C-alpha cells in the first residue's frame, strides 16, 4: 500500500468531514466548516483543490457543482500520521510515548489493562 499524502491540520478537518459523510459539495462543506471554523467559501475551495492535487480526494461533476469523495481511507491516514508523529517526537520508540502520556494524564484501569493485553500479544507474536 502506498503512503498517504501529507495532509495539513486544516486539510484534515475537510477530510474528516468527508470521511464522516461523502460525497459532499464545496457548499455543504462550507456550511459545516464555515460555522465551526469561521472559514469562507474561498478557504474551503482552496483546501479542496490542494487535497485534489495531492490525490487525497476525487471530484465528480454533478451538473454545475462537484461532489468530493476521499481517495484514501481514514485508517491509512491515521496510521501513517501516528507513526510519523512517533518517529518525529520519540525517535520511533513507543515506551517514551506511553511514559509521556502517563505523566501528563492519569491512565484509567481500562487503559492499563489494554496496554497489558497489547504487551502480552506482542510477546506472543
Backbone torsions as a table, in degrees:
resi	resn	phi	psi	omega
1	UNK	NA	140.1	-179.0
2	UNK	-79.3	156.8	179.0
3	UNK	-74.2	132.5	177.2
4	UNK	-62.8	153.1	179.5
5	UNK	-67.4	155.8	174.8
6	UNK	-66.8	130.5	-177.6
7	UNK	-124.3	126.8	-179.8
8	UNK	-70.1	169.6	178.3
9	UNK	-59.7	-44.3	180.0
10	UNK	-64.6	-43.9	178.9
11	UNK	-63.1	-33.7	-179.5
12	UNK	-66.1	-28.5	176.7
13	UNK	-66.8	-39.5	176.2
14	UNK	-65.1	-46.9	-179.0
15	UNK	-60.7	-41.9	-179.0
16	UNK	-61.1	-38.9	177.2
17	UNK	-63.6	-40.9	-178.7
18	UNK	-74.5	-31.8	175.4
19	UNK	-67.9	-31.0	177.9
20	UNK	-71.0	-40.4	-179.6
21	UNK	-155.0	125.6	177.1
22	UNK	-149.7	156.6	0.0
23	UNK	-76.9	162.1	174.3
24	UNK	-139.2	155.9	176.6
25	UNK	-90.5	166.7	175.5
26	UNK	-60.9	-36.3	180.0
27	UNK	-66.0	-41.0	178.3
28	UNK	-65.1	-42.3	178.7
29	UNK	-65.7	-38.9	178.4
30	UNK	-64.6	-38.1	178.5
31	UNK	-60.6	-38.5	-179.2
32	UNK	-79.4	-54.1	-174.2
33	UNK	-76.2	-27.2	175.5
34	UNK	-63.1	-39.4	179.0
35	UNK	-72.5	-49.7	-174.7
36	UNK	-76.6	-32.2	-175.3
37	UNK	-111.9	-11.3	-176.8
38	UNK	75.3	24.1	-177.5
39	UNK	-84.7	144.9	174.7
40	UNK	-86.9	162.0	178.2
41	UNK	-54.1	-37.7	-179.3
42	UNK	-63.1	-35.7	178.9
43	UNK	-64.9	-47.1	-179.9
44	UNK	-62.0	-43.9	-179.8
45	UNK	-64.7	-38.0	176.4
46	UNK	-62.0	-45.4	179.6
47	UNK	-64.9	-39.9	177.2
48	UNK	-61.6	-43.4	179.5
49	UNK	-64.4	-39.7	177.0
50	UNK	-62.1	-44.5	-179.2
51	UNK	-66.3	-35.6	175.7
52	UNK	-63.8	-45.4	-179.6
53	UNK	-63.3	-32.4	179.6
54	UNK	-79.1	-12.2	-177.8
55	UNK	83.2	13.3	179.7
56	UNK	-81.7	-20.5	-179.0
57	UNK	-128.6	159.3	166.0
58	UNK	-120.6	155.1	178.8
59	UNK	-131.0	132.4	178.8
60	UNK	-121.1	128.7	-179.8
61	UNK	-68.2	134.1	177.1
62	UNK	-134.1	86.4	-174.9
63	UNK	70.2	-121.2	-178.6
64	UNK	-94.6	4.1	-178.2
65	UNK	-126.0	172.6	177.0
66	UNK	-116.2	145.1	173.6
67	UNK	-105.5	124.9	-176.3
68	UNK	-102.2	137.7	-178.4
69	UNK	-138.0	139.4	176.4
70	UNK	-61.7	140.2	176.6
71	UNK	-100.8	-7.8	177.8
72	UNK	-125.5	144.5	178.0
73	UNK	-71.8	144.2	179.1
74	UNK	-57.7	-40.5	-177.5
75	UNK	-60.6	-39.1	179.4
76	UNK	-66.1	-41.9	179.2
77	UNK	-66.4	-45.0	179.8
78	UNK	-60.5	-46.1	-179.5
79	UNK	-61.2	-46.8	-178.8
80	UNK	-65.6	-42.6	-179.6
81	UNK	-65.6	-41.7	178.9
82	UNK	-63.1	-44.7	179.0
83	UNK	-64.8	-39.8	178.9
84	UNK	-63.0	-41.0	178.8
85	UNK	-64.4	-45.1	179.0
86	UNK	-62.5	-41.2	178.0
87	UNK	-62.0	-46.5	-176.8
88	UNK	-68.2	-44.3	-172.8
89	UNK	-88.7	-30.5	-171.7
90	UNK	-128.4	17.9	178.4
91	UNK	60.3	27.4	178.7
92	UNK	81.4	3.2	-177.9
93	UNK	-95.4	134.4	-178.1
94	UNK	-84.3	-34.4	-177.4
95	UNK	-56.6	-47.1	178.2
96	UNK	-63.6	-32.1	177.1
97	UNK	-61.8	-50.2	-179.3
98	UNK	-64.1	-41.8	179.0
99	UNK	-61.0	-41.0	178.8
100	UNK	-62.2	-47.6	179.3
101	UNK	-63.4	-41.7	-179.0
102	UNK	-64.7	-32.5	179.4
103	UNK	-76.0	-25.0	-178.7
104	UNK	-92.0	-32.0	-177.2
105	UNK	-136.1	139.8	177.6
106	UNK	-70.1	127.4	177.1
107	UNK	-74.8	133.3	177.0
108	UNK	-75.5	165.5	177.2
109	UNK	-60.0	-37.7	178.1
110	UNK	-64.3	-40.6	177.7
111	UNK	-62.3	-44.5	-178.7
112	UNK	-63.4	-43.9	178.5
113	UNK	-63.9	-40.5	178.8
114	UNK	-64.2	-40.1	177.9
115	UNK	-65.9	-41.6	177.3
116	UNK	-61.1	-44.8	179.7
117	UNK	-62.7	-40.8	178.6
118	UNK	-63.6	-42.4	178.0
119	UNK	-63.8	-42.7	177.7
120	UNK	-60.8	-43.0	179.2
121	UNK	-62.4	-41.2	179.1
122	UNK	-65.8	-38.0	178.9
123	UNK	-65.2	-37.2	179.4
124	UNK	-73.3	-37.0	-172.8
125	UNK	-82.6	NA	NA
